Amino acid sequence: MEYVIAERMRHMKPSAIREIFKYSANPEYIPFSAGNPAPEAFPCREMAEISAKIFAENPIGALQYNFTEGYPALRDAVRQDLRDRLHIGKEMDDVLITSGAQQVMDLAAKVLCNEGDVILCEAPSFIGSLNTFRSYRVRLRGIPMQSDGMDLAALEQALREEPDARCIYTIPNFQNPSGITMSLEKRKALYALAKQYGVLILEDNPYGDLRVSGQDLPCIKSFDEEGLVIYAGSFSKVISPGLRVGYACAPKEILQKMVVGKQGQDVHTNILAQMLCHAFLTEYDYTGHLARLREIYRQKSALILGKIEEHLVPQGVTYAPVEGGLFVWCTLPEGIDMLEFCRKAVEKKVCVVPGSAFLTDESLPCASFRMNFSTPTDEQIVLGTERLGQLAAEMRAQ
């Protein structure tokens, strides 16, 4: 039978990261291409204790249907945490628990965008969100990145030229893939531009709690007095990605439509997973847990940056220093083809992600690739950077 694929999906391609992930799942390969939290970062003992308590005291609550908006106790805990730590959430806002932060992007696009509308995105940006937006047949316009965040002159030009722009998508903290953190000045200026042009901001902040150096900066949502910002958070990088628990804090009018959209997708986020997150957030030392994560990633980021300096920089590779998150963005010197470099790296059993996968237009030239430092062991980081340095030297010599 010849299958007819819907127009909205016909042009979609498998995620480049997921394709490379097939190699990185093999223990013989060094997984710089992954984005998994470090194995030592998981609160396994605590999750086991909480699970046992739930099934001893409230098994039906964990196994029965619940509210689309989210497990009420977790919604309350998230509201409180956002207010106390990030100063997020006004009277006009509410919280929706989602199946990972990825679902926030999907529901936002589903609610806000008609076919042909425009989403302004950082270029490069997270491929998972870009593909989600593409599935709704919106047009993506990339805004170049500078060392302190989005190029605001280019953004304002795009806002003038794109009357159908529905929102600005940004990852202001330790951006995936570039690792760049948006400056305080740009956060305020970005909000001012959104207000001036009447465009929403979709603020994606999965890595904000993983700062390893520098000063914490306020979220863009904390400036929001006009109801312009949809904030997406997640427990994936700080508790467990496998639980698939994220959340949105957004104006109630938008959130109510996102709830309706979610009902048609999965009815509600896994309740057992929500109960696990709630108990860990409220009954354990969550602040101490975050501090322990930051120390893990402080050591791992220092190791990979040191090895990049040792093995890759002498071959002309440049990189963007990072203050947190999970990724380093490297750029090859002129004369080395990036896609060929990534392919040959796999032959050396080292997996990195081609930078072109993160572009709004993958046909544009790109000399960069992304490396992850949370998933590989310290030994793999040392060996993998050495192999990549050798590869860069071989390709330069050719």
Secondary structure, DSSP 4 states (H G I P E B T S, - for coil): ------HHHHT----HHHHHHHHHTSTTSEETT--PPPGGGS-HHHHHHHHHHHHHH-HHHHHS---TT--HHHHHHHHHHIIIII----TTEEEEEESSHHHHHHHHHHHH--TT-EEEEEES--HHHHHHHHHTTPEEEEEEEETTEE-HHHHHHHHHH-TTEEEEEE--SS-TTT-----HHHHHHHHHHHHHHT-EEEEE-SSTT-B-SS-----GGGG-SSS-EEEEEESTTTT-STT--EEEEEEHHHHHHHHHHHHTTTSS--HHHHHHHHHHHHHS-HHHHHHHHHHHHHHHHHHHHHHHHHHTGGGT-EE---SBSSEEEEEPPTTS-HHHHHHHHHHTTEE-EEGGGGSSSTTS---EEEEESSSS-HHHHHHHHHHHHHHHHHHHH-
